[in-house]
Amino acid sequence: MKTYIKTEVELINPDADYYSLDEIRKLFNPPISYVTLWRWQKKGVLKLTPYVYGNKKFYHIEEVLQELKRHKKS
């Protein structure tokens, strides 16, 4: 599995406290699919807690960045 993590990302709303699934996908180069995100969460590769608003999932920015740093080291 060769996926590279970007260090800078253009966010939809830079003042928000949460990332959408689309913003998390764009953190990887090339962007990963929604299915890959789902699989990684299911297998425990990415341990993220979803916050559901309506019908959409969001993830806390600090939690996402900690997970990416953890995987970048290994």
mmJSON file of the N, C-alpha and C atoms, coordinates in Angstrom:
{"data_MODEL":{"atom_site":{
"group_PDB":["ATOM","ATOM","ATOM","ATOM","ATOM","ATOM","ATOM","ATOM","ATOM","ATOM","ATOM","ATOM","ATOM","ATOM","ATOM","ATOM","ATOM","ATOM","ATOM","ATOM","ATOM","ATOM","ATOM","ATOM","ATOM","ATOM","ATOM","ATOM","ATOM","ATOM","ATOM","ATOM","ATOM","ATOM","ATOM","ATOM","ATOM","ATOM","ATOM","ATOM","ATOM","ATOM","ATOM","ATOM","ATOM","ATOM","ATOM","ATOM","ATOM","ATOM","ATOM","ATOM","ATOM","ATOM","ATOM","ATOM","ATOM","ATOM","ATOM","ATOM","ATOM","ATOM","ATOM","ATOM","ATOM","ATOM","ATOM","ATOM","ATOM","ATOM","ATOM","ATOM","ATOM","ATOM","ATOM","ATOM","ATOM","ATOM","ATOM","ATOM","ATOM","ATOM","ATOM","ATOM","ATOM","ATOM","ATOM","ATOM","ATOM","ATOM","ATOM","ATOM","ATOM","ATOM","ATOM","ATOM","ATOM","ATOM","ATOM","ATOM","ATOM","ATOM","ATOM","ATOM","ATOM","ATOM","ATOM","ATOM","ATOM","ATOM","ATOM","ATOM","ATOM","ATOM","ATOM","ATOM","ATOM","ATOM","ATOM","ATOM","ATOM","ATOM","ATOM","ATOM","ATOM","ATOM","ATOM","ATOM","ATOM","ATOM","ATOM","ATOM","ATOM","ATOM","ATOM","ATOM","ATOM","ATOM","ATOM","ATOM","ATOM","ATOM","ATOM","ATOM","ATOM","ATOM","ATOM","ATOM","ATOM","ATOM","ATOM","ATOM","ATOM","ATOM","ATOM","ATOM","ATOM","ATOM","ATOM","ATOM","ATOM","ATOM","ATOM","ATOM","ATOM","ATOM","ATOM","ATOM","ATOM","ATOM","ATOM","ATOM","ATOM","ATOM","ATOM","ATOM","ATOM","ATOM","ATOM","ATOM","ATOM","ATOM","ATOM","ATOM","ATOM","ATOM","ATOM","ATOM","ATOM","ATOM","ATOM","ATOM","ATOM","ATOM","ATOM","ATOM","ATOM","ATOM","ATOM","ATOM","ATOM","ATOM","ATOM","ATOM","ATOM","ATOM","ATOM","ATOM","ATOM","ATOM","ATOM","ATOM","ATOM","ATOM","ATOM","ATOM","ATOM","ATOM","ATOM","ATOM","ATOM","ATOM"],
"id":[1,2,3,4,5,6,7,8,9,10,11,12,13,14,15,16,17,18,19,20,21,22,23,24,25,26,27,28,29,30,31,32,33,34,35,36,37,38,39,40,41,42,43,44,45,46,47,48,49,50,51,52,53,54,55,56,57,58,59,60,61,62,63,64,65,66,67,68,69,70,71,72,73,74,75,76,77,78,79,80,81,82,83,84,85,86,87,88,89,90,91,92,93,94,95,96,97,98,99,100,101,102,103,104,105,106,107,108,109,110,111,112,113,114,115,116,117,118,119,120,121,122,123,124,125,126,127,128,129,130,131,132,133,134,135,136,137,138,139,140,141,142,143,144,145,146,147,148,149,150,151,152,153,154,155,156,157,158,159,160,161,162,163,164,165,166,167,168,169,170,171,172,173,174,175,176,177,178,179,180,181,182,183,184,185,186,187,188,189,190,191,192,193,194,195,196,197,198,199,200,201,202,203,204,205,206,207,208,209,210,211,212,213,214,215,216,217,218,219,220,221,222],
"type_symbol":["N","C","C","N","C","C","N","C","C","N","C","C","N","C","C","N","C","C","N","C","C","N","C","C","N","C","C","N","C","C","N","C","C","N","C","C","N","C","C","N","C","C","N","C","C","N","C","C","N","C","C","N","C","C","N","C","C","N","C","C","N","C","C","N","C","C","N","C","C","N","C","C","N","C","C","N","C","C","N","C","C","N","C","C","N","C","C","N","C","C","N","C","C","N","C","C","N","C","C","N","C","C","N","C","C","N","C","C","N","C","C","N","C","C","N","C","C","N","C","C","N","C","C","N","C","C","N","C","C","N","C","C","N","C","C","N","C","C","N","C","C","N","C","C","N","C","C","N","C","C","N","C","C","N","C","C","N","C","C","N","C","C","N","C","C","N","C","C","N","C","C","N","C","C","N","C","C","N","C","C","N","C","C","N","C","C","N","C","C","N","C","C","N","C","C","N","C","C","N","C","C","N","C","C","N","C","C","N","C","C","N","C","C","N","C","C","N","C","C","N","C","C"],
"label_atom_id":["N","CA","C","N","CA","C","N","CA","C","N","CA","C","N","CA","C","N","CA","C","N","CA","C","N","CA","C","N","CA","C","N","CA","C","N","CA","C","N","CA","C","N","CA","C","N","CA","C","N","CA","C","N","CA","C","N","CA","C","N","CA","C","N","CA","C","N","CA","C","N","CA","C","N","CA","C","N","CA","C","N","CA","C","N","CA","C","N","CA","C","N","CA","C","N","CA","C","N","CA","C","N","CA","C","N","CA","C","N","CA","C","N","CA","C","N","CA","C","N","CA","C","N","CA","C","N","CA","C","N","CA","C","N","CA","C","N","CA","C","N","CA","C","N","CA","C","N","CA","C","N","CA","C","N","CA","C","N","CA","C","N","CA","C","N","CA","C","N","CA","C","N","CA","C","N","CA","C","N","CA","C","N","CA","C","N","CA","C","N","CA","C","N","CA","C","N","CA","C","N","CA","C","N","CA","C","N","CA","C","N","CA","C","N","CA","C","N","CA","C","N","CA","C","N","CA","C","N","CA","C","N","CA","C","N","CA","C","N","CA","C","N","CA","C","N","CA","C","N","CA","C","N","CA","C","N","CA","C"],
"label_alt_id":[null,null,null,null,null,null,null,null,null,null,null,null,null,null,null,null,null,null,null,null,null,null,null,null,null,null,null,null,null,null,null,null,null,null,null,null,null,null,null,null,null,null,null,null,null,null,null,null,null,null,null,null,null,null,null,null,null,null,null,null,null,null,null,null,null,null,null,null,null,null,null,null,null,null,null,null,null,null,null,null,null,null,null,null,null,null,null,null,null,null,null,null,null,null,null,null,null,null,null,null,null,null,null,null,null,null,null,null,null,null,null,null,null,null,null,null,null,null,null,null,null,null,null,null,null,null,null,null,null,null,null,null,null,null,null,null,null,null,null,null,null,null,null,null,null,null,null,null,null,null,null,null,null,null,null,null,null,null,null,null,null,null,null,null,null,null,null,null,null,null,null,null,null,null,null,null,null,null,null,null,null,null,null,null,null,null,null,null,null,null,null,null,null,null,null,null,null,null,null,null,null,null,null,null,null,null,null,null,null,null,null,null,null,null,null,null,null,null,null,null,null,null],
"label_comp_id":["MET","MET","MET","LYS","LYS","LYS","THR","THR","THR","TYR","TYR","TYR","ILE","ILE","ILE","LYS","LYS","LYS","THR","THR","THR","GLU","GLU","GLU","VAL","VAL","VAL","GLU","GLU","GLU","LEU","LEU","LEU","ILE","ILE","ILE","ASN","ASN","ASN","PRO","PRO","PRO","ASP","ASP","ASP","ALA","ALA","ALA","ASP","ASP","ASP","TYR","TYR","TYR","TYR","TYR","TYR","SER","SER","SER","LEU","LEU","LEU","ASP","ASP","ASP","GLU","GLU","GLU","ILE","ILE","ILE","ARG","ARG","ARG","LYS","LYS","LYS","LEU","LEU","LEU","PHE","PHE","PHE","ASN","ASN","ASN","PRO","PRO","PRO","PRO","PRO","PRO","ILE","ILE","ILE","SER","SER","SER","TYR","TYR","TYR","VAL","VAL","VAL","THR","THR","THR","LEU","LEU","LEU","TRP","TRP","TRP","ARG","ARG","ARG","TRP","TRP","TRP","GLN","GLN","GLN","LYS","LYS","LYS","LYS","LYS","LYS","GLY","GLY","GLY","VAL","VAL","VAL","LEU","LEU","LEU","LYS","LYS","LYS","LEU","LEU","LEU","THR","THR","THR","PRO","PRO","PRO","TYR","TYR","TYR","VAL","VAL","VAL","TYR","TYR","TYR","GLY","GLY","GLY","ASN","ASN","ASN","LYS","LYS","LYS","LYS","LYS","LYS","PHE","PHE","PHE","TYR","TYR","TYR","HIS","HIS","HIS","ILE","ILE","ILE","GLU","GLU","GLU","GLU","GLU","GLU","VAL","VAL","VAL","LEU","LEU","LEU","GLN","GLN","GLN","GLU","GLU","GLU","LEU","LEU","LEU","LYS","LYS","LYS","ARG","ARG","ARG","HIS","HIS","HIS","LYS","LYS","LYS","LYS","LYS","LYS","SER","SER","SER"],
"label_asym_id":["A","A","A","A","A","A","A","A","A","A","A","A","A","A","A","A","A","A","A","A","A","A","A","A","A","A","A","A","A","A","A","A","A","A","A","A","A","A","A","A","A","A","A","A","A","A","A","A","A","A","A","A","A","A","A","A","A","A","A","A","A","A","A","A","A","A","A","A","A","A","A","A","A","A","A","A","A","A","A","A","A","A","A","A","A","A","A","A","A","A","A","A","A","A","A","A","A","A","A","A","A","A","A","A","A","A","A","A","A","A","A","A","A","A","A","A","A","A","A","A","A","A","A","A","A","A","A","A","A","A","A","A","A","A","A","A","A","A","A","A","A","A","A","A","A","A","A","A","A","A","A","A","A","A","A","A","A","A","A","A","A","A","A","A","A","A","A","A","A","A","A","A","A","A","A","A","A","A","A","A","A","A","A","A","A","A","A","A","A","A","A","A","A","A","A","A","A","A","A","A","A","A","A","A","A","A","A","A","A","A","A","A","A","A","A","A","A","A","A","A","A","A"],
"label_entity_id":["1","1","1","1","1","1","1","1","1","1","1","1","1","1","1","1","1","1","1","1","1","1","1","1","1","1","1","1","1","1","1","1","1","1","1","1","1","1","1","1","1","1","1","1","1","1","1","1","1","1","1","1","1","1","1","1","1","1","1","1","1","1","1","1","1","1","1","1","1","1","1","1","1","1","1","1","1","1","1","1","1","1","1","1","1","1","1","1","1","1","1","1","1","1","1","1","1","1","1","1","1","1","1","1","1","1","1","1","1","1","1","1","1","1","1","1","1","1","1","1","1","1","1","1","1","1","1","1","1","1","1","1","1","1","1","1","1","1","1","1","1","1","1","1","1","1","1","1","1","1","1","1","1","1","1","1","1","1","1","1","1","1","1","1","1","1","1","1","1","1","1","1","1","1","1","1","1","1","1","1","1","1","1","1","1","1","1","1","1","1","1","1","1","1","1","1","1","1","1","1","1","1","1","1","1","1","1","1","1","1","1","1","1","1","1","1","1","1","1","1","1","1"],
"label_seq_id":[1,1,1,2,2,2,3,3,3,4,4,4,5,5,5,6,6,6,7,7,7,8,8,8,9,9,9,10,10,10,11,11,11,12,12,12,13,13,13,14,14,14,15,15,15,16,16,16,17,17,17,18,18,18,19,19,19,20,20,20,21,21,21,22,22,22,23,23,23,24,24,24,25,25,25,26,26,26,27,27,27,28,28,28,29,29,29,30,30,30,31,31,31,32,32,32,33,33,33,34,34,34,35,35,35,36,36,36,37,37,37,38,38,38,39,39,39,40,40,40,41,41,41,42,42,42,43,43,43,44,44,44,45,45,45,46,46,46,47,47,47,48,48,48,49,49,49,50,50,50,51,51,51,52,52,52,53,53,53,54,54,54,55,55,55,56,56,56,57,57,57,58,58,58,59,59,59,60,60,60,61,61,61,62,62,62,63,63,63,64,64,64,65,65,65,66,66,66,67,67,67,68,68,68,69,69,69,70,70,70,71,71,71,72,72,72,73,73,73,74,74,74],
"pdbx_PDB_ins_code":[null,null,null,null,null,null,null,null,null,null,null,null,null,null,null,null,null,null,null,null,null,null,null,null,null,null,null,null,null,null,null,null,null,null,null,null,null,null,null,null,null,null,null,null,null,null,null,null,null,null,null,null,null,null,null,null,null,null,null,null,null,null,null,null,null,null,null,null,null,null,null,null,null,null,null,null,null,null,null,null,null,null,null,null,null,null,null,null,null,null,null,null,null,null,null,null,null,null,null,null,null,null,null,null,null,null,null,null,null,null,null,null,null,null,null,null,null,null,null,null,null,null,null,null,null,null,null,null,null,null,null,null,null,null,null,null,null,null,null,null,null,null,null,null,null,null,null,null,null,null,null,null,null,null,null,null,null,null,null,null,null,null,null,null,null,null,null,null,null,null,null,null,null,null,null,null,null,null,null,null,null,null,null,null,null,null,null,null,null,null,null,null,null,null,null,null,null,null,null,null,null,null,null,null,null,null,null,null,null,null,null,null,null,null,null,null,null,null,null,null,null,null],
"Cartn_x":[0.851,0.0,0.902,1.02,1.834,0.922,0.84,0.063,0.917,0.969,1.774,0.869,1.31,0.506,0.994,0.078,0.426,0.622,1.472,1.679,0.784,0.388,-0.482,-1.717,-2.839,-4.105,-4.942,-5.616,-6.574,-7.89,-8.334,-9.552,-10.753,-11.909,-13.14,-13.419,-13.28,-13.483,-12.315,-11.307,-10.116,-10.368,-11.492,-11.793,-12.569,-12.934,-13.737,-12.891,-13.551,-12.875,-12.918,-13.598,-13.788,-13.433,-12.958,-12.721,-13.885,-14.276,-15.248,-14.475,-15.195,-14.532,-13.761,-14.317,-13.654,-12.323,-12.278,-11.037,-10.002,-10.443,-9.509,-8.931,-9.751,-9.274,-8.159,-8.289,-7.316,-6.003,-5.954,-4.706,-3.694,-4.159,-3.296,-2.983,-1.806,-1.399,-1.023,-1.756,-2.994,-4.153,-5.23,-6.373,-6.926,-7.241,-7.78,-9.299,-9.883,-11.336,-12.055,-13.362,-14.192,-14.156,-14.096,-14.067,-12.786,-11.662,-10.393,-10.453,-11.006,-11.177,-12.026,-13.102,-13.993,-13.266,-12.504,-11.761,-10.719,-9.978,-8.939,-9.547,-10.709,-11.371,-11.87,-12.421,-12.952,-11.842,-10.654,-9.522,-8.758,-9.014,-8.311,-7.025,-6.787,-5.597,-5.698,-6.841,-7.121,-8.161,-7.804,-8.733,-9.317,-10.406,-11.052,-12.473,-12.896,-14.254,-15.105,-16.126,-16.972,-17.971,-18.167,-19.199,-20.237,-21.434,-22.466,-23.371,-23.488,-24.399,-25.344,-26.581,-27.53,-27.16,-26.842,-26.49,-25.004,-24.209,-22.793,-21.903,-20.714,-19.731,-18.617,-18.201,-17.074,-16.126,-14.858,-13.836,-13.056,-12.764,-12.062,-10.663,-10.271,-9.002,-7.812,-7.763,-6.616,-6.487,-7.612,-7.593,-7.064,-7.496,-7.042,-5.541,-5.07,-3.65,-2.785,-3.257,-2.514,-2.399,-3.473,-3.442,-2.488,-2.501,-1.611,-0.153,0.142,1.512,1.949,1.036,1.351,1.715,0.996,1.261,2.449,2.732,3.864,5.18,5.213,6.415,6.703,5.658,5.885,6.018],
"Cartn_y":[-1.156,0.0,1.225,1.881,3.087,4.289,5.003,6.231,7.281,8.427,9.501,10.543,11.111,12.08,13.485,14.346,15.738,16.487,17.487,18.282,19.512,19.989,21.163,20.814,21.342,21.044,22.307,22.484,23.581,23.075,23.689,23.255,24.038,23.403,24.076,25.236,25.002,26.041,25.984,26.844,26.762,27.067,27.701,28.024,26.918,25.868,24.796,23.925,23.29,22.386,20.94,20.683,19.326,19.228,18.034,17.726,16.893,17.142,16.27,15.102,14.094,12.963,13.414,14.367,14.859,15.525,16.285,16.946,15.932,14.875,13.834,13.114,12.839,12.182,12.983,14.31,15.174,15.306,14.798,14.82,13.828,12.886,11.87,12.217,11.795,12.052,10.733,10.207,10.724,10.578,11.36,11.265,9.839,9.366,8.016,8.062,6.9,6.843,6.752,6.971,6.841,5.393,4.454,3.038,2.702,3.262,3.034,3.574,4.767,5.321,4.401,3.907,3.017,1.736,1.145,-0.091,0.121,1.212,1.495,1.676,2.315,2.471,1.123,0.313,-1.0,-1.913,-1.868,-2.71,-2.141,-0.894,-0.278,0.417,0.569,1.281,2.744,3.353,4.719,4.648,5.13,5.106,6.502,6.743,8.05,7.918,8.897,8.926,9.845,9.294,10.15,10.942,12.184,13.033,13.228,12.72,12.725,13.931,14.722,15.866,15.637,15.373,15.062,13.729,13.751,12.534,12.503,13.405,13.51,13.232,12.691,12.409,13.439,13.884,14.797,14.237,14.636,14.128,15.3,15.255,16.341,16.492,17.713,18.0,17.438,17.671,17.213,15.695,15.005,13.545,13.034,13.652,13.259,13.493,14.658,14.974,14.054,13.683,12.741,11.376,10.909,9.618,9.659,10.754,10.856,10.895,11.595,11.634,10.255,9.531,8.191,7.265,7.377,6.518,7.0,8.276,8.814,8.299,8.088,7.6,6.148,5.343,3.92,3.592],
"Cartn_z":[0.0,0.0,0.0,-1.14,-1.234,-1.312,-0.238,-0.188,0.488,-0.095,0.457,1.083,2.186,2.914,2.589,2.209,1.93,3.239,3.208,4.415,4.434,3.275,3.207,2.395,2.821,2.158,2.085,0.962,0.858,1.434,2.477,3.14,2.633,2.696,2.298,3.243,4.537,5.543,6.523,6.36,7.212,8.687,9.025,10.42,11.137,10.431,11.025,11.948,12.916,13.844,13.375,12.262,11.784,10.31,9.914,8.504,7.998,6.758,6.114,5.495,5.037,4.387,3.154,2.429,1.227,1.569,2.648,3.055,3.533,4.207,4.645,3.434,2.444,1.219,0.566,0.58,-0.091,0.672,1.904,2.659,2.091,1.291,0.709,-0.736,-1.179,-2.547,-3.188,-4.149,-4.72,-3.73,-3.929,-3.014,-2.971,-1.777,-1.634,-1.767,-1.984,-2.174,-0.83,-0.882,0.315,0.821,-0.131,0.225,0.987,0.559,1.247,2.668,2.849,4.195,5.062,4.497,5.237,5.633,4.684,4.97,6.054,5.967,6.957,8.347,8.412,9.707,10.218,9.345,9.714,10.229,9.577,9.973,11.16,11.508,12.624,12.23,10.931,10.464,10.857,10.627,11.069,12.177,13.331,14.462,14.637,13.921,13.944,14.473,15.233,15.766,14.9,14.224,13.396,14.24,13.861,14.456,13.366,13.589,12.564,12.759,11.698,11.665,10.501,10.821,9.763,9.143,7.873,7.153,6.796,7.363,7.003,8.2,7.908,8.949,8.893,10.068,10.196,11.24,11.145,12.051,12.62,13.915,14.586,13.991,13.681,13.01,13.777,15.078,15.877,15.844,15.892,15.862,14.522,13.433,12.096,11.956,12.387,12.256,13.113,14.298,15.143,14.478,13.875,13.186,11.999,11.25,10.096,10.532,11.615,12.134,12.603,13.237,13.732,12.578,11.459,10.31,9.493,9.553,8.812,9.393,10.718,11.387,11.041,10.822,10.564,9.108],
"occupancy":[1.0,1.0,1.0,1.0,1.0,1.0,1.0,1.0,1.0,1.0,1.0,1.0,1.0,1.0,1.0,1.0,1.0,1.0,1.0,1.0,1.0,1.0,1.0,1.0,1.0,1.0,1.0,1.0,1.0,1.0,1.0,1.0,1.0,1.0,1.0,1.0,1.0,1.0,1.0,1.0,1.0,1.0,1.0,1.0,1.0,1.0,1.0,1.0,1.0,1.0,1.0,1.0,1.0,1.0,1.0,1.0,1.0,1.0,1.0,1.0,1.0,1.0,1.0,1.0,1.0,1.0,1.0,1.0,1.0,1.0,1.0,1.0,1.0,1.0,1.0,1.0,1.0,1.0,1.0,1.0,1.0,1.0,1.0,1.0,1.0,1.0,1.0,1.0,1.0,1.0,1.0,1.0,1.0,1.0,1.0,1.0,1.0,1.0,1.0,1.0,1.0,1.0,1.0,1.0,1.0,1.0,1.0,1.0,1.0,1.0,1.0,1.0,1.0,1.0,1.0,1.0,1.0,1.0,1.0,1.0,1.0,1.0,1.0,1.0,1.0,1.0,1.0,1.0,1.0,1.0,1.0,1.0,1.0,1.0,1.0,1.0,1.0,1.0,1.0,1.0,1.0,1.0,1.0,1.0,1.0,1.0,1.0,1.0,1.0,1.0,1.0,1.0,1.0,1.0,1.0,1.0,1.0,1.0,1.0,1.0,1.0,1.0,1.0,1.0,1.0,1.0,1.0,1.0,1.0,1.0,1.0,1.0,1.0,1.0,1.0,1.0,1.0,1.0,1.0,1.0,1.0,1.0,1.0,1.0,1.0,1.0,1.0,1.0,1.0,1.0,1.0,1.0,1.0,1.0,1.0,1.0,1.0,1.0,1.0,1.0,1.0,1.0,1.0,1.0,1.0,1.0,1.0,1.0,1.0,1.0,1.0,1.0,1.0,1.0,1.0,1.0,1.0,1.0,1.0,1.0,1.0,1.0],
"B_iso_or_equiv":[0.0,0.0,0.0,0.0,0.0,0.0,0.0,0.0,0.0,0.0,0.0,0.0,0.0,0.0,0.0,0.0,0.0,0.0,0.0,0.0,0.0,0.0,0.0,0.0,0.0,0.0,0.0,0.0,0.0,0.0,0.0,0.0,0.0,0.0,0.0,0.0,0.0,0.0,0.0,0.0,0.0,0.0,0.0,0.0,0.0,0.0,0.0,0.0,0.0,0.0,0.0,0.0,0.0,0.0,0.0,0.0,0.0,0.0,0.0,0.0,0.0,0.0,0.0,0.0,0.0,0.0,0.0,0.0,0.0,0.0,0.0,0.0,0.0,0.0,0.0,0.0,0.0,0.0,0.0,0.0,0.0,0.0,0.0,0.0,0.0,0.0,0.0,0.0,0.0,0.0,0.0,0.0,0.0,0.0,0.0,0.0,0.0,0.0,0.0,0.0,0.0,0.0,0.0,0.0,0.0,0.0,0.0,0.0,0.0,0.0,0.0,0.0,0.0,0.0,0.0,0.0,0.0,0.0,0.0,0.0,0.0,0.0,0.0,0.0,0.0,0.0,0.0,0.0,0.0,0.0,0.0,0.0,0.0,0.0,0.0,0.0,0.0,0.0,0.0,0.0,0.0,0.0,0.0,0.0,0.0,0.0,0.0,0.0,0.0,0.0,0.0,0.0,0.0,0.0,0.0,0.0,0.0,0.0,0.0,0.0,0.0,0.0,0.0,0.0,0.0,0.0,0.0,0.0,0.0,0.0,0.0,0.0,0.0,0.0,0.0,0.0,0.0,0.0,0.0,0.0,0.0,0.0,0.0,0.0,0.0,0.0,0.0,0.0,0.0,0.0,0.0,0.0,0.0,0.0,0.0,0.0,0.0,0.0,0.0,0.0,0.0,0.0,0.0,0.0,0.0,0.0,0.0,0.0,0.0,0.0,0.0,0.0,0.0,0.0,0.0,0.0,0.0,0.0,0.0,0.0,0.0,0.0],
"pdbx_formal_charge":[null,null,null,null,null,null,null,null,null,null,null,null,null,null,null,null,null,null,null,null,null,null,null,null,null,null,null,null,null,null,null,null,null,null,null,null,null,null,null,null,null,null,null,null,null,null,null,null,null,null,null,null,null,null,null,null,null,null,null,null,null,null,null,null,null,null,null,null,null,null,null,null,null,null,null,null,null,null,null,null,null,null,null,null,null,null,null,null,null,null,null,null,null,null,null,null,null,null,null,null,null,null,null,null,null,null,null,null,null,null,null,null,null,null,null,null,null,null,null,null,null,null,null,null,null,null,null,null,null,null,null,null,null,null,null,null,null,null,null,null,null,null,null,null,null,null,null,null,null,null,null,null,null,null,null,null,null,null,null,null,null,null,null,null,null,null,null,null,null,null,null,null,null,null,null,null,null,null,null,null,null,null,null,null,null,null,null,null,null,null,null,null,null,null,null,null,null,null,null,null,null,null,null,null,null,null,null,null,null,null,null,null,null,null,null,null,null,null,null,null,null,null],
"auth_seq_id":[1,1,1,2,2,2,3,3,3,4,4,4,5,5,5,6,6,6,7,7,7,8,8,8,9,9,9,10,10,10,11,11,11,12,12,12,13,13,13,14,14,14,15,15,15,16,16,16,17,17,17,18,18,18,19,19,19,20,20,20,21,21,21,22,22,22,23,23,23,24,24,24,25,25,25,26,26,26,27,27,27,28,28,28,29,29,29,30,30,30,31,31,31,32,32,32,33,33,33,34,34,34,35,35,35,36,36,36,37,37,37,38,38,38,39,39,39,40,40,40,41,41,41,42,42,42,43,43,43,44,44,44,45,45,45,46,46,46,47,47,47,48,48,48,49,49,49,50,50,50,51,51,51,52,52,52,53,53,53,54,54,54,55,55,55,56,56,56,57,57,57,58,58,58,59,59,59,60,60,60,61,61,61,62,62,62,63,63,63,64,64,64,65,65,65,66,66,66,67,67,67,68,68,68,69,69,69,70,70,70,71,71,71,72,72,72,73,73,73,74,74,74],
"auth_comp_id":["MET","MET","MET","LYS","LYS","LYS","THR","THR","THR","TYR","TYR","TYR","ILE","ILE","ILE","LYS","LYS","LYS","THR","THR","THR","GLU","GLU","GLU","VAL","VAL","VAL","GLU","GLU","GLU","LEU","LEU","LEU","ILE","ILE","ILE","ASN","ASN","ASN","PRO","PRO","PRO","ASP","ASP","ASP","ALA","ALA","ALA","ASP","ASP","ASP","TYR","TYR","TYR","TYR","TYR","TYR","SER","SER","SER","LEU","LEU","LEU","ASP","ASP","ASP","GLU","GLU","GLU","ILE","ILE","ILE","ARG","ARG","ARG","LYS","LYS","LYS","LEU","LEU","LEU","PHE","PHE","PHE","ASN","ASN","ASN","PRO","PRO","PRO","PRO","PRO","PRO","ILE","ILE","ILE","SER","SER","SER","TYR","TYR","TYR","VAL","VAL","VAL","THR","THR","THR","LEU","LEU","LEU","TRP","TRP","TRP","ARG","ARG","ARG","TRP","TRP","TRP","GLN","GLN","GLN","LYS","LYS","LYS","LYS","LYS","LYS","GLY","GLY","GLY","VAL","VAL","VAL","LEU","LEU","LEU","LYS","LYS","LYS","LEU","LEU","LEU","THR","THR","THR","PRO","PRO","PRO","TYR","TYR","TYR","VAL","VAL","VAL","TYR","TYR","TYR","GLY","GLY","GLY","ASN","ASN","ASN","LYS","LYS","LYS","LYS","LYS","LYS","PHE","PHE","PHE","TYR","TYR","TYR","HIS","HIS","HIS","ILE","ILE","ILE","GLU","GLU","GLU","GLU","GLU","GLU","VAL","VAL","VAL","LEU","LEU","LEU","GLN","GLN","GLN","GLU","GLU","GLU","LEU","LEU","LEU","LYS","LYS","LYS","ARG","ARG","ARG","HIS","HIS","HIS","LYS","LYS","LYS","LYS","LYS","LYS","SER","SER","SER"],
"auth_asym_id":["A","A","A","A","A","A","A","A","A","A","A","A","A","A","A","A","A","A","A","A","A","A","A","A","A","A","A","A","A","A","A","A","A","A","A","A","A","A","A","A","A","A","A","A","A","A","A","A","A","A","A","A","A","A","A","A","A","A","A","A","A","A","A","A","A","A","A","A","A","A","A","A","A","A","A","A","A","A","A","A","A","A","A","A","A","A","A","A","A","A","A","A","A","A","A","A","A","A","A","A","A","A","A","A","A","A","A","A","A","A","A","A","A","A","A","A","A","A","A","A","A","A","A","A","A","A","A","A","A","A","A","A","A","A","A","A","A","A","A","A","A","A","A","A","A","A","A","A","A","A","A","A","A","A","A","A","A","A","A","A","A","A","A","A","A","A","A","A","A","A","A","A","A","A","A","A","A","A","A","A","A","A","A","A","A","A","A","A","A","A","A","A","A","A","A","A","A","A","A","A","A","A","A","A","A","A","A","A","A","A","A","A","A","A","A","A","A","A","A","A","A","A"],
"auth_atom_id":["N","CA","C","N","CA","C","N","CA","C","N","CA","C","N","CA","C","N","CA","C","N","CA","C","N","CA","C","N","CA","C","N","CA","C","N","CA","C","N","CA","C","N","CA","C","N","CA","C","N","CA","C","N","CA","C","N","CA","C","N","CA","C","N","CA","C","N","CA","C","N","CA","C","N","CA","C","N","CA","C","N","CA","C","N","CA","C","N","CA","C","N","CA","C","N","CA","C","N","CA","C","N","CA","C","N","CA","C","N","CA","C","N","CA","C","N","CA","C","N","CA","C","N","CA","C","N","CA","C","N","CA","C","N","CA","C","N","CA","C","N","CA","C","N","CA","C","N","CA","C","N","CA","C","N","CA","C","N","CA","C","N","CA","C","N","CA","C","N","CA","C","N","CA","C","N","CA","C","N","CA","C","N","CA","C","N","CA","C","N","CA","C","N","CA","C","N","CA","C","N","CA","C","N","CA","C","N","CA","C","N","CA","C","N","CA","C","N","CA","C","N","CA","C","N","CA","C","N","CA","C","N","CA","C","N","CA","C","N","CA","C","N","CA","C","N","CA","C","N","CA","C","N","CA","C","N","CA","C"],
"pdbx_PDB_model_num":[1,1,1,1,1,1,1,1,1,1,1,1,1,1,1,1,1,1,1,1,1,1,1,1,1,1,1,1,1,1,1,1,1,1,1,1,1,1,1,1,1,1,1,1,1,1,1,1,1,1,1,1,1,1,1,1,1,1,1,1,1,1,1,1,1,1,1,1,1,1,1,1,1,1,1,1,1,1,1,1,1,1,1,1,1,1,1,1,1,1,1,1,1,1,1,1,1,1,1,1,1,1,1,1,1,1,1,1,1,1,1,1,1,1,1,1,1,1,1,1,1,1,1,1,1,1,1,1,1,1,1,1,1,1,1,1,1,1,1,1,1,1,1,1,1,1,1,1,1,1,1,1,1,1,1,1,1,1,1,1,1,1,1,1,1,1,1,1,1,1,1,1,1,1,1,1,1,1,1,1,1,1,1,1,1,1,1,1,1,1,1,1,1,1,1,1,1,1,1,1,1,1,1,1,1,1,1,1,1,1,1,1,1,1,1,1,1,1,1,1,1,1]
}}}
